[in-house]
Amino acid sequence: ECALWMPSGTGMHLQLSHTLNYQIQVGSTVQINLPVVNEVFNTGRALRIPYTCPLARIRPLAGRYVPPEVVAVRVPLLHLSNFQINDCPDLSAKNYAVMVLILPTDSARKWRDHELELVEVVADQVAVALSHAAILEESMRARDQLMEQNVDLDLARREAERAIHARNDFLAVMNHEM
């Protein structure tokens, strides 16, 4: 399982923005001032976190005898100048999201060091992908705005042409009458 927790607009919570299986509702929140969250934010490495941590509650644990291995890694938010996440205008206070990965619960497998290094590399790639998505969203928004403005300008041009034509017709009639 994999989930991405993004900072909320107030900076007081992390909000679940993406998950693979949607076993809990996207938009669920976790307090940002939890010690485990601060630990993840303060290190650039993937950290093993307890499966009981609120960040790890993205999958039900019912009927499991062996608790799953969970890691969390911070994801730098590279470009979010105008990118809005659930009407969040400014994320400059918290420059990190958190990616949480859970190994399958039907095995006793543990995270190995080289896998944790791979998770860190993937987190950097996720950061770049989020940045690209933000830029794409901004450019699409700008394109839509320009298209609307072009339609408005075209309508105004046609109205101006009609007004000029009506004025010319009026002047022609007045010249003819005089």
SULSUL-V470967 format. One record per helix or strand. SS is the DSSP state (~ for helix, > for strand). FROM is the first residue (numbers start at 1). LEN is the number of residues. If there is no record, write none. Layout:
{{SS:FROM:LEN} {SS:FROM:LEN}}
//
This chain:
{{>:2:6} {>:13:7} {>:29:3} {~:35:7} {>:47:3} {~:54:3} {>:70:7} {>:96:7} {~:113:65}}
//
